[in-house]
């Protein structure tokens, strides 16, 4: 489920307490979470609603300017049902603290080696993890299409791979491109 930065900030600030989506079936579960630009969002409840029963107050609680605007947003998407999710801020993104670790213990390094080796081993075309880490370290702030092209790769698959490294706290996204995190520098060092 895509949550805009403005909506995520509203959730963090307590002004947005619900989200509405049109789906064929629920795509989130009560108690589930999602990382966003401002932290981790929790879905406290998920229930199907009749769009005809929505009110201006519902639109306001969703951070949308009016009921007409909310219904317009819902009508732009396919799906047979409308779902209301109660949302709240669950906390900070755990990757933030992880990527700020500037020192790695021997156990941390061994765990990262094992994880990266597994990721490399799963790729039919061969190892890629350390090559991508070194490339990002050498070229911070360079657009993903340019980095991908320098490796002879397609942009989308390259971005997926960088997200895998980000999950391990080794990289972070910039407005344009990426950079190695302190944890990534410690690993490469």
N, C-alpha and C positions, 0 to 999 in steps of 0.2 A: 504494500500500500504506500503510495507516495504521499508524503506530508511536506508541504511547503515550509520554507524557513519561517515565514510570517505566522503560519499556523502553529508551528513548533514553539515559537517564541510566545505566542498566546497561551499555549498549554503550560509552558514554564511559568508564565506570569499569572496563571489562574483565570485569565479572561476567556479562554477557550476550554470548554469542558466536554464537548461532544464533537464527533465527526460523523458525517453521513457519506455513504457510498452506495452506488447501484451495482450489484453483482448478481450472478446466477446462484451463487452460494457464498456463505461467509468466507472471507480470505484471511481473517484473523480470529483468534480465540480469546475468550475471557481469560485474563491473567497473562496473556502473551505480551511480548514487548517488541519494540522496534527502535533501532538507533536512528537518531536524526542529527541535524547540524547542532542542536543545542543540548543533546543528551538522550537518554533512553526514555521513550514514551511507553506507558503501560495501557493496555486495553482492559479496563475494569469490567466492562460488560459489552455484550454484542447482542442486539435484538433486531428482528425484522420490524419495520414500521410501515404504515400506509402513508405515502407521501401526501395524501389529501388531508391528513390530520396534523401536518407540520404547521407551525405558527411563526410569527415574527420573532418571538422569544427563542424558539429553537434555532433560527438563523443566527441570532445574536450570540447564543451560546456556542455556535459553531464558528464564530468569527467571520461570518458572512454579512454583508451590508443589509440585506433584505431577504424576505421569504422568496420573492421573485428571483433574486440572484441565486439563492440556494437551489430552488427548483430548476433553474436554468443549468446550473452545474451538474445536477443529477441527470437531467435529460440529455446531456452531452455524452453520457457513457452508456454502453450497452449493459444489459443485465435485467433480469426479470423482477428482482426484489431490491428494496431499499433497506439498508441496515444502519442503525444508530449505534455508535460505539461511545461509551463513556471513556474518556481519556484523562490521564494524569501523568505528571512527570515522575518517573521511577528513580531517576538519579543521573549522575554523570556517565558519560560513555567510558567504559572501563579501558578502552584502547588508549584514551588520553594519558592516563597515569602509566600504563604499560610502555607507551612509546617514549615517555620522558625518562625512563631508566637509563642513565648514562653509564652504569656499570653492570656487567653481567657476571654472575657466579659461574663456576665451572659447570654446575648442574643446568643453569639457564642456557649456556652455550651448547652443551650436549643435547638438550631438548630441542633447541633451534636447529642444530645440525641434523638431528633425526627427522624433524618435521620437514625441513627443506629437502633432505635426501628422498623422503617419501614423495613429495611433490614432484621432484625431478624424475623419480622412477616411474611415476604415473604418466609421464608425457612420452608418447611414442617418438617424438622428434628429438628427445634427449634432454639433458639438463638445461634449465633456464633461470632458476631462482637467483643464483649469485651473479649471473651476467646482468640481469635486470637491476638488481641492487646496485652493482657497480656503475651501471649506466646512469641511474638516477642520482647517485652520489656525484658523478662527474658532470652531470648536466641538470642541476636543479632549476626548476621553473620553466623547463622546455615543454612545449605542448606534447600531449600523448601521441598525436599522429606523427609528429616528427621523430619522437623516440622510437615508436613502432617501426617506422620506415627505415631508421638506421639499423634495425635488426632484421629487416626484410619481413616484417610481420604485419598482420592486419590490426587496425586500431582497436576494434572491439575485444578481440582475444587478448591483446596486450593489456588493456584496461582491466579485464577480469583478473589477469595474473597480478597486476599491481594491487588490486583489492585484496587478493589472498595474502600478499605481503603486508598490507595495511592491517589486516586482521591479527597478524602476529606482532604488531606494534613496530614494524621495521621502517615504514614509510608514512608520510602524511601528505594529504592533498593541499595544494596551494590554489589561489585563484586561477592560475594558469600552471599546469604541470604538477610536479611532485617534488618532494625533497626527502632525503634520508632523515629519519628521526634520530634523537640521541641514542636510542636503543640500537637502531640500525648501524649507526657509526661505531658503537661499541662492538657490535658483532663483526663488522668489516675490519675493525682495527686489530 
